[in-house]
């Protein structure tokens, strides 16, 4: 993404056309990259929300003094009643399809670390998206000027 200025009045029609094509191709690539970054940010934000909900659930499990009646989802809006005993440990996904027993405080710490990592990724992705949008905003008027000069 080099930023160089060109006086379009000095270009031949062929050079203008070639430059317009290059700008159009770059804009297309940038728009695709921007969409990809937006999807990545959305996915990370969904993961952050899920972590927040899981942490809240773990907080409620810590408060559970004894057996508690709960509804267990079967999917498709169907549930079964069940009882949840006092819970000391939960099974936590560690990644790559691996899960392990962890105490509730350990599980919350792991989730907190994940949330921090996801938050940093969101920030980095937003920074990259800002750069892409800045470049798009720079190229669009230049392309428009080239098309109008033809």
N, C-alpha and C positions, 0 to 999 in steps of 0.2 A: 504494500500500500504506500507507494512513494507519492510524495506531494510535490509536483513540479507544475509551474505555470507555463502556459503556452499562449502566445498571441495568435488567436485563430485567424486573424486577418492575413497573416503571412503564410498560411497553409494552403496547399493546393486542394481542389475538391476531393481527390483521392486520399490525401492525408487526413482531411476532415472526416471522411467516411471511415477510414481505418481507426482514427482516434475515437470516433463515436461508437464504433463496434467494440473497441477495447473497453470504453467506459460502460457500455451496456452490459458486457460480459461481467465486468467487475461488480457492477450494481447487482446483477443477478446472483453472483456468488455471495456477495455481502448480505443480500436479502435472505438467502438460504441459511447462511451462518447465523443471522439474527434470529430467524425462526427457530433454529436448533437451540440457540442459547436460551430463548424464551421458554421452550419446552423443558430444557434442563432446569431452569430456575423454578418452573411450576412443579416439576417432579421433586426437586429438593424441598420446596415449601410443603408439599404433601407429606414428605417423609418427616419434616419437622413437626407438622401437625400430629401425625401418628405417634411420634415420640412423646409429644406433650400429653396426648390422651392416655398413652401407656403409662407414663409417669404418674398421672392423676389416679389411674387404676391401681398402680402399685402403692400409692399413698393410702388409698382406701383399704387395700389388703393389709397394710401395716396396722390399721386401726381395728381390724377384725379381731374380736376377743374370743370368739368361739364359732360354732357352726352358724352359717348364714345361708338363708335361702336365696338362690339366684336363678335367673333365666339363662339357659344356654342356647345360643343360636344354632339351629340346624341348617340354616340357609333358607332362601326364598321366603323370608318373613315368618318362618316357623321356629318355635322354641320348645324346650322341654324344661320343666322345673328340676332344679337340682340343689344339692347342699354343698357348700364350700366350707371345708374344715379350716381351723386356724392354719394359716399358711406361713411356713418359715422360709421356704425356698420356691423359686419359680424357674421355669426352663426358658433360657434366653438364647436367641439365635446369635451365633458368633460370626457368621458369614460362611460362604461356600457350602451351605447346606449342613453346617455343624451347629449343634445346640449343646448347651451344658446347664446343669443346675447351678444356680447362684442364689445367695441370700437376697432379700429385697433391697437392702442398701447397696449391695454389689451391683445388682441389676440397674438400679437408679443411677449409679455412678457411670456404668457403661453407657446407658442411654444419654446421660449428660455429655459424655465425651463425644458420642455420635452427633448429638445436636450441635455441639461446638464445631465439629468438623464440617457438618452440612452448612452451618451458618457462614463459615469461612468460604466454602465453595459458592454459596449464593452471592456473597460479596464479590468474589473474583469474577464470577459469571456476569454479574451486573456491570462490573468495570469493563469487561470485554465487550458486552453489549453496547455500552455507552460509546466505546471506541468505534464499533461497527456503525452505529447510528450517526456519529460525527462524520465518518467517511462518506456514508450515503448522502448526508446533507451537503457535503462538499461536492460530490460528484454529480448529483442530480441537476443543479443549475448549469454546471459546465456542459453536461450532455445536452440539456435543453438549448443552450447557446449554440452548440455545434449543429444541432438539428435545424435551428432557425437560420443559421448561416449558409446552409446547403442550398 
